[in-house]
Amino acid sequence: MPSPAPAPESPPPVRVLLVEDDELMRRSFTVALERYGYRVTAAADGLTGLESFRDDEAFDLLILDVMLPGLDGIGLCRRVRETSLVPVLMMSARGDGLDVVAGLEAGADDYVVKPVETNVLVARIRSLLRRASYAPAPGTEPAAGREEDVLVFGDLTVDTGGMEVFVSGSPVALTPTELKLLLEFAAHPGIVLERHTLLRNVWEYGWDGDSRVVDLAVQRLRKKLGRERIETVRGFGYKLRR
């Protein structure tokens, strides 16, 4: 009698590093996320969070409060971005404050305003993790993939098959959000894309999304690709120059 086929292995749980100084919120977020199947490591301050990240860089997502003792969330995000493209979600108690802009400039992919409902937080996490599937593979030269997968715009080369980006032949490291944003531009070269279209297609927001995440992500792309590559069309949006 043939032996039964082995049961398929379950995918490993998504690992989240949560850095939040408020003990009640930290415990509440941890319990809520664990109920959704996430494996949470929690830290109460920025320096402890940085140490946890450096000790084990296998986290799939970081959730950082902006206001942290010692090393704040913005500084922590900058330190993480020195070595990693892991998705980062910032939490702010001041949704219209400068800390939101500073967090996005530091390399965060998205933010939520506290207090935040669990279903909203989980939706943002899932969106970030979907974007993480666009993470570029490491390499030193354009991949020898199918010709139709390689898009060239002047000195910019986008390999949509290998998920690699090169400027003048040199590889460019992009966060998952930056890469997905560039792919959206590359799919519509020379066409103006409005901010709400980018929010919907890249961040998966509805009409109530904050356009600042688009503006700051475009700024970061310009620093990496060249300021003239993505053109601002005032009153409308942005377009990728052919």
N, C-alpha and C positions, 0 to 999 in steps of 0.2 A: 504494500500500500504506500503510495507516494507521500512523503512528508509534506505538511502544509507549507505554503509559501510564507516566508518571513514577513511580518507586518512592516509596512513602510515606516521609516524613522520620522518622528515629528521634527519639524524645523526647530532650531534652538530659539529660546525666547529672546525677544528684543531687549537689549541691555540699555538702560537709561541712567545717566548720571544727573541727579537732581541736586542743585545747590541753592538752598533757601535758608535764611537765618531765623525766620519765624518758626518756632518749634511746632505750633499747632498746625500751621499750613504745611510744613514739611511732612508731618505725620499724615495729614489728610491727603495730600497729593500722593504720597507713597502708597497708602492703602488703596486709594482709588485706582491708581495705575496698575497695581498688582492684581486687582480684580479683573482688569482687562488683559491680563497675561504678561504684562511687562515685568522684567526683572530690574528692580530699582536699587541703586546705590545712592544714599543720601549723605550730603555734607552740609554743615551749618555755617561755613564761611568760605571765602574765596580761596584762601591758601590751602585749606584742607581739601577743597574741591580740586584744585590744581594738582595737589599731591596724589589724590585718588586717580585722576586722569593719567598722570605720568606713570603711576604704578601699574596701570592696566588700561592701555589705549584701545581695548577691544569694545568700547562703548559704541552703540549704534546711534545715539542721540544724546545731546546735552541740553538740559533745561536750567537756565541761569537767571536768578533774580538780579535785577540791576543793583539794588541797594544791599550790599554785603559788607560786613566788617572786615578789616584787614585789606583784602584785595577785592574791589567791587566787581560786579558782573561784567562790566565793560572791559576792565583790565584783564580779567580772567579770559574773556573771549579773545582778546588780542594775543594773549600768551598761547592759547590753544591753537589759534590760526598760524602761529609760527611753525607748527609741525604737522598740523592735521586739517583735513577738509571735512571732518565729521559735522553733520547737521547740528546747528545751534538754534535753540528757541529761547528768546529772552522774555522775561516776565517783568512788567513795570506796573507800579501803582499809579503812575502819572502818564496816561495814554497820550496826552498832547504835549509832554515835556521834552526837553532837549535830550533826556536820557534815551528816548526811543531812537532819535536820529543818531546819537553817539553809538548806541548798540549796533545799529545797522551798519554804520561806518566801520565799526570794529570787525565786521565780518559775520554778524549774526544773519541767519536766513529769514527769520520771521520773529514776531513778538505777539504777546497777548497782554491784555490789561487785567490786573487783579482788582477785585475778585473775579475769578474765571470759573465758569461751570465745567464740570468734568467732561461732559460730552463735547464742549467746544475745545477744550485742551486736547482731548484724544483725537478729534478731527484734525487739528493742526499737526499733531504728531504723525498721524497717518499720511497726511499730505507731504510732510517733510521726508518721511521714509520712502514714499513713492518717488520723490525727486532724487533721493539718494541712489536709486537704481540707475541714474544717469551719470554717476561718478566716473570721471575719465580714468582710463587705464594708464599705468605708468609707461613711459617710453621715451626714446631719445630722437626718434625720427618718424615721419608719417608711416602709418601701417600700410602694408601692401594688400589692401582690401579691394573690394570691387570698385571700379572706376566711378560708378554712379553714386557711391557712398562718400566720395571725397569732393567737398565744395571748396572752391578757391575764390577769395575776394582780395585781390592785390597780394599783400604779403601774409594775409590770414588764410590758413588752411583748416578746415573743419572736417574731420573724418567722422561722419555720422554712424558708421558701422562700428568702428573701434572706440567711439566716444573719446577721441583725442583732438586736441587743439594745438596749433603751432603758429607762431609768428616768426617770419623769416627763417623757418626751419627749426626753430627752438621750441620745445614743448612748453605749454603754459598750464599751470595748475589752477583749475577752477573749482569752486565749491559746487555741489550738486545744483543749487539754485542758479548760480551763475551760468553753469553749463546748459541747463534747461532753457534759461532765458536766451542764451546765444543761439541755441538750436531753433528757438521760435523765430528769432530774427533771420537766421540763415534759411529757414523755410520760406521766407517772404522777403527776399532781398530787394531793396529799393522801394518797398511798400511801407507807408506809415502805419505803425501799430499804436493804437490808442492805449492809454494806461489801463483802462478797465478791461480791455481785451487781454493784455498781458497778465493782469491780476487773475482773470478767469482761467487762462490757459497754463500759466506757470505756477501761480500760488493757489489756484483752485478756489479763489474767492468769488463771491457774488458781487453785486453792485456796491456793497457796503465796505469793501476793502479799502485799506489806507494806501493811497498812491505813493506815499513816501517810501514804501518798501521797493517800489519799482525804480524811483529816482535814485535811491542810494545804491541799488544793485547795478544800475546802468553806470553810475559813477565808478564803482569798483571794476566793472568790465573795461571801462575806458582806460583805467590805470594799467590794466594788464594787456590790453590789445592795442592801445594807441587812442588818443583822445579824438582823432578825426574819424575813426572807424564807425562809430554810432552817432548819427546826426540827430539833433533836437529839432523838431518841427513845432515851433511855438504855437500853443493853443490846441495842439492835436496829440502829439506823442513823439515817438522815436522811429528811426529807420536805419537799417544797416546799409552802408554804402557798398555798391557793387565793386 
